[in-house]
Amino acid sequence: MELGKYSMGIGDRFHHQGKAQLTSLKYAEKDGLIITPVWNKSFREHQIIKSNPSDTRKEADMAVKDLKWEHPYFVDADHIGLRSVDYFLDSCDFFTLDVADYIGKQADENIIKSFIRRCKQYLGRLSLQGVDEPLCITEEVIKSVAEKFLFAVGEAGKIYRYILEKKGSDNFIVEVSMDETDLAQSPVELLLILAAISFENIPAQTIAPKFSGRFNKGVDYVGDVGKFTMEFEADLAVLNFAVKEFSLPAGLKLSIHSGSDKFSIYPAINKALKKFNAGIHLKTAGTTWLEELTGLALSEGEALRLTKEIYKKAFCRFEELCEPYRTVIDIEGANLPHPFHVDNWSGEKFASALRHDLSNSEYNLHFRQLLHVGYKIASEFNRKYLDALEKNENLIAKNVIENLFERHIKKILY
Ligand SMILES: [Zn+2]
């Protein structure tokens, strides 16, 4: 089973935008660009919304059938571990093994020793095609990667073998993710992590490292773009090397989590992918839910009132909503508009504050991030929220399609 060179994580919170999302990929298809849709939804999201992976599967199958999509597509059990994997086994054919919580846990002494022994051959300066600076691999760095990451990779191996036993080989795609952690992984660390993944016999097709800088949910990249560019290019060179050297799947590619809305680094990513003839997996799921809110706000009347109610509740339950997303949001409470003021806003004003348009002075990234993690509130409105989605479907779909196609696909892959 192969993911294809370009793929996008497009899962959506309430299973209502599958067709709109796939429509944006059909636009790209018309231009000769095939992007594999992957409806990803994490255990965390399913728990918060009280939805089920079979709902995601239904949404994906239906969108594919209705729009006559003839290329591969997948349903991703996003950010799962041994404790949550069972829940996803029947419905999913893509598994994102999240082992970030195990980084820093010490592996068995013998495993560490054997890893260090196997990596000794890479000691010294390693020149990679396409990057000027050779990687510098020292005994210290090998030892530190062994101590920091081997336990986590071992955990990924356990989850992988468990899924393999249940689903059989070549029936699913594997991603290893280490992104939801505080410290970024350098290209040298990525290289050695890939060695460990290969020693563990995990046929990973995508790997999600933590890049330097902040990848906050639904807002732009925060960090040094020049530094990111160098790191990203070095990571692509590392992957090319690792595929050959460690016999990892030929299509192995980077996966960018919280990948939506990173407008300031998209030009660099676009250029780097061309330079290295590399593929990419970009997870953008959360941005679609914000397009639903934008569409509802612009619909005025009852729909706008609902978005205001959602904001008011999110404002009051700030701590609770932000807690699960600690490493991927940065919200300054003092910069959030008070619900009392928001109550008087027009739909256009609400949409201007929410929409990620840096040229609009009314855009408020704190407001946007809080609403990003506020989907739990919408789920509590249950039928009322879903009815609003269905009633205002056309305007919402237009926003969803435009956002994915114009602001993401075109910027990264054209
Ligand atoms: Zn993630």
Residues whose N, C-alpha, C, O or C-beta is under 5 A from the ligand:
A	BS01	ZN	H257 S258
